[in-house]
Amino acid sequence: MYREIAIISIIAVVVILFVVLPQMKKEPQELDLSLDKIIKLPEPSYDSNTSVEKALLNRRSVRTYSNESLTLAEVSQLLWAAQGVTDSEGHRTAPSAIALYPIELYVVIGNVDGIESGVYRYIPNEHALLKIIEGDRRDELSIAAGKQSHIKNAAVDIVFSVVYEKETEKFGERGKRYSILEVGHSAQNVYLQAESLNLGTVVVGSFNDGKVKKVTGMLDNQSPLYIMPVGKKK
Ligand SMILES: Cc1cc2nc3c(=O)[nH]c(=O)nc-3n(C[C@H](O)[C@H](O)[C@H](O)COP(=O)(O)O)c2cc1C
C-alpha cells in the first residue's frame, strides 16, 4: 500500500515538473489594448526637405546628444519609420517575410515633451503608445547594456524585440534568420529618419538580454535584438 502511494506521488511530481509547469510558462501573454493608457501619436509627415540620398550620405552613428527634449511629433515620426502601417492591408514601412511582422517595439521615454517618462509599447495599427511601466528607466537600460552612456543620455531609447514563433511556425528554424533580418531593415529606417530630422542615433547590439527584458517589461516570448538611443545632435 505504502509502496503504491509512493509510486503515485513520484509520478505526480514528475508530471507537474515536466508537463504542467513548462506549459504554464509557455502560456502566451496578451496585451490589454482596452486600457485607457493608449496614447495616440501625432500623424506622421510623409514629406521632408532631406532626400533619401542626402540621408544615406550623412547617416553616421551618433553617441553624444544635447540635453534638449524631443517632441512627440519626432517620436511619432521615428516609430512610424520603424514599423508604421502604410496601406489599408496593414503593410508596414519595413518589409516582412510574407507580412508576418514579428517585430515589437518598446520605447523607453525619458525626455520627451508632452509625455511622461516610462516604458511604452508601440501599437502600429493604432499608431499609438501603450504605457507598460511608469518612470524613467534609461539609467537601468544603460546598465543592462554594459553602462553605455548614450543609452542613459538619449531623450528616448527604442528597443527592438521579435517574437520568433511568428516566423518559425511558418518557416521552421529559418524563421529566426528572417526575424533578425527584419530588425535590420527597421533599424536602418530609424537611422535615415533620424538623419532627416537632424537627430542622432546608433544601433546598440551589445547588452544582456535578460536584463533588457526585465527593465522594459518585455513578454516571455519576445527577444530583444537592438536598442537605438535617440537625441538631439550636440
Ligand atoms: C550589429 C551591430 C551592433 C552594434 N552594437 C553597438 C553597440 O553595442 N554600441 C555602440 O555604440 N555601437 C554599436 N554599433 C554601431 C557600430 O559601432 C557602427 O555602426 C560602426 O562603428 C560604423 O559607424 P557608422 O554607423 O557611423 O557608419 C553596432 C552596429 C551593428 C551593425
The ligand as an SDF file (V2000), in Angstrom:
LIG
                    3D

 31 33  0  0  0  0  0  0  0  0999 V2000
   25.1540   44.5330  -35.2000 C   0  0  0  0  0  0  0  0  0  0  0  0
   25.7090   45.8480  -34.6860 C   0  0  0  0  0  0  0  0  0  0  0  0
   25.9040   46.0130  -33.3270 C   0  0  0  0  0  0  0  0  0  0  0  0
   26.3530   47.2360  -32.8150 C   0  0  0  0  0  0  0  0  0  0  0  0
   26.4770   47.3900  -31.4720 N   0  0  0  0  0  0  0  0  0  0  0  0
   26.8660   48.5910  -30.9800 C   0  0  0  0  0  0  0  0  0  0  0  0
   26.9240   48.7910  -29.5710 C   0  0  0  0  0  0  0  0  0  0  0  0
   26.6330   47.9180  -28.7670 O   0  0  0  0  0  0  0  0  0  0  0  0
   27.2800   50.0240  -29.1350 N   0  0  0  0  0  0  0  0  0  0  0  0
   27.5900   51.0540  -29.9840 C   0  0  0  0  0  0  0  0  0  0  0  0
   27.9050   52.1520  -29.5130 O   0  0  0  0  0  0  0  0  0  0  0  0
   27.5870   50.8870  -31.3380 N   0  0  0  0  0  0  0  0  0  0  0  0
   27.2100   49.6770  -31.8480 C   0  0  0  0  0  0  0  0  0  0  0  0
   27.1280   49.5080  -33.2140 N   0  0  0  0  0  0  0  0  0  0  0  0
   27.4060   50.6450  -34.1230 C   0  0  0  0  0  0  0  0  0  0  0  0
   28.7600   50.4760  -34.8390 C   0  0  0  0  0  0  0  0  0  0  0  0
   29.8050   50.6830  -33.9180 O   0  0  0  0  0  0  0  0  0  0  0  0
   28.8440   51.4730  -36.0190 C   0  0  0  0  0  0  0  0  0  0  0  0
   27.8250   51.1940  -36.9490 O   0  0  0  0  0  0  0  0  0  0  0  0
   30.2020   51.4340  -36.7020 C   0  0  0  0  0  0  0  0  0  0  0  0
   31.2000   51.9880  -35.8840 O   0  0  0  0  0  0  0  0  0  0  0  0
   30.2080   52.1580  -38.0490 C   0  0  0  0  0  0  0  0  0  0  0  0
   29.9060   53.5270  -37.8810 O   0  0  0  0  0  0  0  0  0  0  0  0
   28.6720   54.2390  -38.6260 P   0  0  0  0  0  0  0  0  0  0  0  0
   27.3970   53.5590  -38.1970 O   0  0  0  0  0  0  0  0  0  0  0  0
   28.7180   55.6750  -38.1930 O   0  0  0  0  0  0  0  0  0  0  0  0
   28.8640   54.1000  -40.1130 O   0  0  0  0  0  0  0  0  0  0  0  0
   26.6750   48.2960  -33.7230 C   0  0  0  0  0  0  0  0  0  0  0  0
   26.4740   48.1010  -35.1010 C   0  0  0  0  0  0  0  0  0  0  0  0
   25.9910   46.9180  -35.5700 C   0  0  0  0  0  0  0  0  0  0  0  0
   25.7370   46.7770  -37.0470 C   0  0  0  0  0  0  0  0  0  0  0  0
  1  2  1  0
  2  3  1  0
  2 30  2  0
  3  4  2  0
  4  5  1  0
  4 28  1  0
  5  6  2  0
  6  7  1  0
  6 13  1  0
  7  8  2  0
  7  9  1  0
  9 10  1  0
 10 11  2  0
 10 12  1  0
 12 13  2  0
 13 14  1  0
 14 15  1  0
 14 28  1  0
 15 16  1  0
 16 17  1  0
 16 18  1  0
 18 19  1  0
 18 20  1  0
 20 21  1  0
 20 22  1  0
 22 23  1  0
 23 24  1  0
 24 25  2  0
 24 26  1  0
 24 27  1  0
 28 29  2  0
 29 30  1  0
 30 31  1  0
M  END
$$$$
